[in-house]
Amino acid sequence: MRRWAWRGLIRVTPDNAVLERALTDADPARTPRDAHPDARAIATRDRIIRSSRAPERRRARTFGWAAGLTAVVASTALAIGVLMPQGAAVAGTPAPLSFEGSASLAETVATADADLSVFSEPVTPMRTVRTASWSFSVDVDAGHAEVVPQLATFAWSEDLSGESVVINGVAYDPGDAVANQNAEVVSSGEVAARIVYAPGEFETPVVAIPGESSSDVRALLEAFGLPSDPTAFDVMTSITSVFGQWTLTNAQHAELLALLEEAGGAQALGTSTDRLGRPVAGIRVIAPDGVVSDDVLVSLDTGRIVGVERTVLVDDGIVAPGSITDYRMWDLDEEMVE
């Protein structure tokens, strides 16, 4: 069994040799230098990060779906995470989305289903993903903090070749109240990392194009770590992992929403506008331990799941309750990620 380790915040470099050496030197593991984490390992990591209580206090802590450089190599759905000295409360995180109106979860899913039946793209699942994400980072030694949006594309082929490109957004001061009010992702054009996979190098538990039936979609999520008796939070965790590799069809999105509803515990939030200016409906799922919640964003135009935001619920002295620590958005326009 491979053992993967994630720790700290590493500056991404487009040079593969330097990239791999930096990762190994930062936190060496008994894994071959040229190996990449497979999707099952990524899904396990995501589930642990998203649902576990805080570990013992240390000088620095990381939060979010992906902590450190490994996420770039693995899936390019990148959210580096929060890195803070122990005992310091995070300030300047984006304002939470404001939801209006009221609708039941059943009504929210039914509205999405109606929209999904009208819009047809993509016709088949695609091995291409475009993602926008946000992270709050602090260089403890330098005493410098900044908000770092990022845009990423990842495309891979049946022969397990592929390429991931991560582009930095325009960073801003976390103390800038105006910038934090919207926390939009705007491309700077600066390439933070470009990783190329030769045939056979990329690892995934699902190579063949997944089917659209309820059983097919559930099997897809199970391949990415969904437990046999999942909570709604478990379902969203696996969806997030799948979306790191696949852009799914509308029929598959309908099945994903049905699974979220069937799992129980999800809460409809009303409507809002996401950080790319798109009208969305919100569905909240809370981690079983109550530490964090994720707001799932469903497009009011297409019915597709287009984003997820993480909110901290428990005050542990590092991140204040109600703070947004990560978000990621999918279904980006192609011209945006350039």
Backbone hydrogen bonds, N-H to C=O, Kabsch-Sander energy under -0.5 kcal/mol:
donor,donor_aa,acceptor,acceptor_aa,energy
4,W,2,R,-0.6
10,I,8,G,-0.5
16,N,14,P,-0.7
19,L,15,D,-2.7
20,E,16,N,-2.8
21,R,17,A,-2.1
22,A,18,V,-2.8
23,L,19,L,-2.1
24,T,20,E,-2.3
25,D,21,R,-2.8
26,A,22,A,-2.1
27,D,23,L,-1.5
31,T,29,A,-1.5
35,A,32,P,-1.9
42,I,38,D,-2.0
43,A,39,A,-2.9
44,T,40,R,-2.3
45,R,41,A,-2.5
46,D,42,I,-2.9
47,R,43,A,-2.4
48,I,44,T,-2.2
49,I,45,R,-2.8
50,R,46,D,-2.5
51,S,47,R,-1.3
52,S,48,I,-2.2
61,R,84,M,-1.2
63,F,82,V,-0.7
66,A,79,A,-1.1
68,G,66,A,-0.7
68,G,80,I,-0.7
71,A,68,G,-0.8
72,V,69,L,-1.3
73,V,69,L,-1.3
74,A,70,T,-2.4
75,S,71,A,-2.5
76,T,71,A,-2.2
78,L,76,T,-1.6
82,V,63,F,-0.7
83,L,136,F,-0.7
84,M,61,R,-1.0
84,M,82,V,-0.5
86,Q,59,R,-1.5
88,A,85,P,-1.6
89,A,87,G,-0.5
90,V,318,I,-1.6
95,A,180,N,-1.8
99,F,97,L,-0.6
100,E,271,T,-2.5
108,T,104,S,-2.4
109,V,105,L,-2.6
110,A,106,A,-2.3
111,T,107,E,-2.4
112,A,108,T,-2.0
113,D,109,V,-2.6
114,A,110,A,-2.0
115,D,111,T,-2.0
116,L,112,A,-2.9
117,S,113,D,-1.5
118,V,114,A,-0.5
118,V,115,D,-1.2
119,F,115,D,-2.0
126,M,247,T,-2.7
128,T,126,M,-0.7
129,V,154,F,-2.6
131,T,152,A,-2.8
132,A,329,M,-2.3
133,S,150,Q,-2.8
134,W,327,Y,-1.5
135,S,148,V,-0.8
137,S,135,S,-0.5
137,S,146,E,-2.4
139,D,144,H,-3.4
140,V,138,V,-1.0
143,G,139,D,-1.8
144,H,139,D,-1.3
146,E,137,S,-2.3
147,V,172,Y,-2.8
148,V,135,S,-2.9
148,V,146,E,-0.5
150,Q,133,S,-2.7
151,L,167,I,-3.0
152,A,131,T,-2.9
153,T,165,V,-2.5
154,F,129,V,-2.3
155,A,163,E,-2.2
156,W,127,R,-2.4
157,S,161,S,-2.6
160,L,157,S,-2.3
162,G,197,Y,-2.0
163,E,155,A,-2.5
164,S,195,I,-2.7
165,V,153,T,-2.5
166,V,193,A,-2.8
167,I,151,L,-3.9
168,N,190,E,-2.8
169,G,149,P,-3.2
170,V,186,V,-2.5
171,A,169,G,-0.8
172,Y,147,V,-1.6
176,D,173,D,-2.2
177,A,175,G,-1.1
180,N,176,D,-2.5
181,Q,177,A,-1.3
182,N,178,V,-0.8
182,N,179,A,-0.6
183,A,179,A,-2.8
185,V,275,R,-0.6
186,V,184,E,-0.7
188,S,168,N,-2.5
189,G,168,N,-0.5
190,E,168,N,-0.5
191,V,189,G,-0.5
192,A,166,V,-2.7
192,A,190,E,-0.7
193,A,166,V,-1.5
195,I,164,S,-2.5
197,Y,162,G,-3.4
198,A,196,V,-0.5
200,G,159,D,-1.8
201,E,160,L,-0.5
201,E,198,A,-2.5
202,F,160,L,-2.4
202,F,198,A,-0.5
217,V,213,S,-2.6
218,R,214,S,-2.2
219,A,215,S,-2.3
220,L,216,D,-2.0
221,L,217,V,-2.2
222,E,218,R,-2.5
223,A,219,A,-2.0
224,F,220,L,-0.9
224,F,221,L,-0.6
225,G,222,E,-1.8
226,L,221,L,-2.1
232,A,264,G,-1.0
235,V,231,T,-2.1
236,M,232,A,-2.2
237,T,233,F,-2.2
238,S,234,D,-2.2
239,I,235,V,-2.4
240,T,236,M,-2.5
241,S,237,T,-1.6
242,V,238,S,-2.6
243,F,239,I,-2.8
244,G,240,T,-0.5
244,G,241,S,-0.9
245,Q,242,V,-2.4
246,W,242,V,-2.5
247,T,126,M,-2.5
248,L,246,W,-0.6
250,N,122,P,-0.5
253,H,249,T,-2.0
254,A,250,N,-2.3
255,E,251,A,-1.5
256,L,252,Q,-2.1
257,L,253,H,-2.4
258,A,254,A,-1.9
259,L,255,E,-2.2
260,L,256,L,-2.1
261,E,257,L,-2.2
262,E,258,A,-2.8
263,A,259,L,-2.0
264,G,260,L,-0.6
264,G,261,E,-0.8
267,Q,284,R,-2.3
269,L,282,G,-2.7
270,G,282,G,-0.6
271,T,100,E,-2.8
272,S,280,V,-2.8
274,D,278,R,-2.8
277,G,274,D,-2.1
280,V,272,S,-2.7
281,A,298,V,-2.9
282,G,270,G,-2.4
283,I,296,V,-2.1
284,R,267,Q,-3.5
285,V,294,D,-2.6
287,A,292,V,-2.5
290,G,287,A,-2.3
293,S,311,T,-2.3
294,D,285,V,-3.1
295,D,309,E,-2.8
296,V,283,I,-3.7
296,V,294,D,-0.7
297,L,307,G,-3.0
298,V,281,A,-3.0
298,V,296,V,-0.5
299,S,304,R,-3.1
300,L,279,P,-2.6
301,D,279,P,-0.5
303,G,299,S,-1.4
306,V,297,L,-2.6
306,V,304,R,-0.7
307,G,297,L,-1.2
308,V,328,R,-2.2
309,E,295,D,-1.7
310,R,326,D,-2.7
311,T,293,S,-2.8
312,V,323,S,-2.4
313,L,291,V,-3.0
314,V,291,V,-1.0
316,D,314,V,-0.8
316,D,319,V,-0.7
320,A,318,I,-0.5
322,G,312,V,-3.7
323,S,320,A,-1.9
324,I,94,P,-0.6
325,T,310,R,-1.7
325,T,323,S,-0.6
326,D,310,R,-0.9
327,Y,134,W,-0.7
328,R,308,V,-2.1
329,M,132,A,-2.8
330,W,306,V,-2.7
332,L,130,R,-0.6
336,M,333,D,-1.4
337,V,333,D,-0.8
337,V,334,E,-0.7
338,E,336,M,-1.4
